[in-house]
Amino acid sequence: MSLTKTKKMKKLIIFLITTSLFVACNNKKKSESEAHDSMIEASQNGSLQKDPSTPHMLIVNYKLKEMSVEEHSALGANVAPNFTPEKIQGLIGKSFIGNTDTGVYGGAYQFSSKEAAEKYITSEFWLGIEAHPNLVNFTKDIYAVPPFSNKSNGIWANRKTSSNPDDAVGMHLLVVKYNLKDMTLDEHYQLGVDVAPNFTSEKIKGFIGKSFIGNTDTGVFGGVYHFKSKEAINYYLKSEFWQGIENHPNLVNFTKEVYGIAPISTISNGIPIL
């Protein structure tokens, strides 16, 4: 083979290799972009709630009728051993919650899927609880937990939890809900992706974790937070960071509910620690 032909062959090989790398790089970028777009689309279409791999929160509230707080506490202690992942299919954990000032009690559960949460609230076990004569005015709300909640220690299956009741002392739960105004679901999803890294124990005093929540059917979004104390929640709600969120022009109709967390929650994997 002549020297000229050899040089031409080398140039052709280099060209082919470079082209292949360029195409592979572009395909990788395209794949990453498509993956991001599909996640946005899943959120926009509400399919995130139907994805069997998506964790879901169940928030239950009720009031007491002809039952003292002490009697209610005794009831909780008796039933707590039934709330474990071994006994309830798809359950990751439950925090027993209550606010003696408002008289509202209940639980914040995280399930492995929407199907598991729905199956639980139609089970004989649950229907027996809801039929208790001293527990009234039940509400049950189910929300999807988007994957970026992992940035804020909000995917319960990935959390470090405690079985020591002492670790529950003082711990409180904050449930925030709001609606969207002039904001699409994909814009709201992207906002969540952008702000999630700000919800860490290093950046928020007394913060343990937050599960971002949303229900595209009802149009209700928000977060379920665990804090080390009620004081930490009060400090957070007075912070400039929170005020900026609450004053966002596209997030409206805020509600903020604060609950104590019962130490029996350790039995049901409901006490997260750092």
C-alpha positions in Angstrom: 0.0 0.0 0.0 1.4 3.4 -0.9 2.2 6.1 1.7 -0.6 8.3 0.4 -3.2 5.5 0.7 -2.0 4.7 4.2 -2.4 8.3 5.3 -5.9 8.4 3.7 -6.9 5.2 5.5 -5.7 6.6 8.9 -7.7 9.8 8.3 -10.7 7.7 7.5 -10.3 5.6 10.7 -9.9 8.7 12.9 -12.9 10.3 11.3 -15.0 7.1 11.9 -13.9 6.9 15.6 -14.5 10.6 16.2 -18.0 10.4 14.5 -18.8 7.3 16.7 -17.8 9.1 19.9 -19.8 12.2 18.9 -22.9 10.1 18.1 -22.5 8.1 21.4 -22.1 11.3 23.4 -25.1 12.9 21.7 -27.2 9.7 22.3 -26.2 9.8 26.0 -27.2 13.5 26.3 -30.4 12.7 24.5 -31.1 9.8 26.8 -30.5 11.9 29.9 -32.7 14.6 28.5 -35.5 12.2 27.5 -35.3 10.7 31.0 -35.7 14.1 32.6 -38.5 15.0 30.1 -40.3 11.7 30.8 -40.2 12.4 34.6 -41.7 15.9 34.0 -44.3 14.3 31.7 -45.1 11.7 34.3 -45.7 14.5 36.8 -47.8 16.6 34.4 -50.0 13.6 33.4 -50.4 12.5 36.9 -48.8 9.1 36.1 -46.3 9.6 38.9 -49.2 8.8 41.2 -49.9 5.6 39.3 -46.2 4.4 39.0 -46.0 1.2 41.2 -42.5 2.2 42.3 -43.5 5.6 43.6 -43.9 5.9 47.4 -47.1 7.5 48.7 -48.1 9.3 51.8 -51.3 8.6 53.6 -52.4 11.3 56.1 -55.2 10.3 58.4 -56.9 12.7 60.8 -59.8 12.2 63.3 -61.2 13.5 66.5 -62.2 11.9 69.8 -65.7 11.4 71.0 -66.3 10.6 74.7 -62.7 9.5 75.1 -60.0 11.2 77.2 -56.5 11.9 75.9 -55.2 9.3 78.3 -57.6 6.6 77.1 -56.6 7.5 73.5 -53.0 7.1 74.4 -53.7 3.7 75.9 -55.5 2.6 72.7 -52.5 3.7 70.6 -50.1 1.7 72.8 -52.3 -1.4 72.3 -52.6 -1.2 68.5 -49.1 0.1 67.7 -47.6 -3.4 67.3 -50.0 -4.0 64.4 -48.5 -1.2 62.4 -45.4 -2.8 61.0 -44.1 -3.6 57.5 -44.4 -7.2 58.4 -48.1 -7.0 59.2 -49.3 -4.4 56.7 -48.3 -5.0 53.0 -46.4 -2.1 51.5 -46.1 -0.1 54.7 -42.7 1.6 55.2 -43.6 3.4 58.4 -46.1 5.3 60.4 -45.8 8.3 62.7 -48.6 8.5 65.3 -49.6 12.2 65.5 -51.7 14.4 67.6 -52.5 18.0 68.6 -54.1 18.3 72.0 -54.9 22.0 71.3 -57.0 21.4 68.2 -58.1 17.9 69.3 -56.9 16.4 66.0 -55.1 13.0 66.0 -54.1 10.4 63.4 -51.1 9.2 61.5 -48.7 10.0 58.8 -47.9 6.9 56.8 -45.5 6.2 53.9 -46.3 3.2 51.7 -44.3 1.7 48.9 -47.1 2.5 46.4 -50.5 4.1 45.9 -52.0 0.7 45.5 -50.7 -0.4 48.9 -52.1 2.8 50.6 -55.5 2.2 49.0 -55.5 -1.5 49.9 -54.8 -0.6 53.5 -57.7 1.8 53.9 -60.1 -0.8 52.5 -58.8 -3.6 54.7 -60.8 -5.2 57.5 -58.2 -4.0 59.9 -58.5 -0.4 58.9 -62.3 -0.5 58.7 -62.4 -1.8 62.2 -60.4 1.3 63.3 -62.6 3.7 61.4 -65.7 2.1 63.0 -64.4 2.7 66.5 -67.2 4.5 68.4 -64.8 7.0 70.0 -62.9 8.0 66.9 -64.9 10.3 64.6 -64.7 12.7 61.7 -62.1 10.8 59.8 -60.2 12.2 56.8 -57.9 10.2 54.6 -55.6 11.8 52.0 -53.1 10.1 49.7 -50.2 11.8 48.0 -47.4 10.8 45.7 -43.9 11.4 47.0 -41.6 12.5 44.1 -38.1 11.1 43.8 -36.3 14.4 44.6 -37.6 14.0 48.2 -34.5 11.8 48.6 -32.5 15.1 48.6 -34.4 16.2 51.8 -34.4 12.8 53.6 -38.0 12.3 52.6 -38.0 8.8 51.1 -38.7 6.8 54.3 -37.3 3.6 52.9 -33.9 5.2 52.8 -34.1 6.9 56.2 -32.2 6.0 59.3 -34.8 5.3 62.0 -34.8 4.6 65.8 -36.4 2.0 67.9 -35.5 3.9 71.1 -38.6 5.8 72.4 -36.3 8.4 73.9 -35.4 9.6 70.4 -39.0 10.6 69.9 -39.2 13.0 72.8 -40.1 16.4 71.6 -40.3 15.4 67.9 -43.0 17.1 65.9 -44.6 16.8 62.5 -45.4 19.7 60.1 -47.9 19.1 57.3 -48.0 21.9 54.7 -50.6 22.0 51.9 -51.2 24.5 49.1 -52.7 24.8 45.6 -51.1 26.1 42.4 -52.1 29.3 40.6 -51.0 30.1 37.1 -48.4 27.3 37.3 -48.2 24.1 35.3 -47.5 20.8 36.9 -44.2 20.5 35.1 -43.1 24.0 36.3 -44.1 23.0 39.8 -42.2 19.8 39.6 -39.1 21.7 38.4 -39.4 24.1 41.3 -39.4 21.1 43.6 -36.2 19.8 42.0 -34.6 23.2 42.4 -35.4 23.8 46.0 -35.1 20.2 47.4 -31.3 20.5 48.2 -32.1 23.4 50.6 -34.0 21.1 52.9 -31.2 19.6 55.0 -30.3 19.5 58.6 -27.3 21.7 57.9 -29.4 24.4 56.4 -32.5 24.3 58.6 -32.2 24.2 62.4 -33.8 21.2 64.0 -34.8 19.7 60.7 -34.8 15.9 60.2 -36.5 15.3 56.8 -39.2 16.4 54.4 -41.4 14.3 52.0 -42.6 16.5 49.2 -46.2 15.5 48.5 -48.7 16.0 45.7 -52.1 14.8 44.4 -52.8 15.9 40.8 -56.4 14.7 41.1 -57.2 17.1 43.9 -54.6 19.8 43.0 -53.2 19.7 46.5 -49.4 19.8 47.0 -47.0 20.4 49.9 -44.8 18.6 52.3 -44.6 16.4 55.4 -41.7 17.4 57.6 -40.2 15.8 60.7 -38.5 18.2 63.2 -36.7 17.6 66.4 -39.0 20.0 68.3 -42.0 22.3 68.1 -39.7 25.2 68.6 -37.7 24.2 65.5 -40.9 24.3 63.5 -41.8 27.7 64.8 -38.3 29.0 64.0 -38.6 27.5 60.5 -42.0 29.1 59.8 -40.7 32.5 60.9 -37.5 32.2 58.7 -36.9 34.3 55.6 -36.6 31.0 53.7 -40.1 29.9 54.6 -41.6 33.4 54.0 -40.1 33.3 50.5 -41.9 30.0 49.8 -45.2 31.1 51.3 -45.1 34.4 49.3 -44.4 32.7 46.0 -47.0 34.1 43.6 -47.9 30.7 42.2 -48.4 28.8 45.5 -51.6 29.7 47.2 -54.1 28.7 49.9 -51.5 27.5 52.4 -52.4 25.5 55.4 -49.9 24.5 58.1 -50.7 21.8 60.7 -48.4 20.9 63.6 -48.5 17.7 65.5 -46.7 16.0 68.3 -45.3 12.5 67.5 -46.0 9.7 70.0 -43.1 7.6 71.2 -45.0 4.5 70.2 -44.1 5.4 66.6 -40.8 3.7 67.2 -42.7 0.4 66.9 -44.0 1.3 63.4 -40.7 2.6 62.0 -42.0 6.2 62.4 -39.1 7.9 64.2 -36.5 9.2 61.7 -33.1 10.2 63.1 -30.0 11.7 61.4 
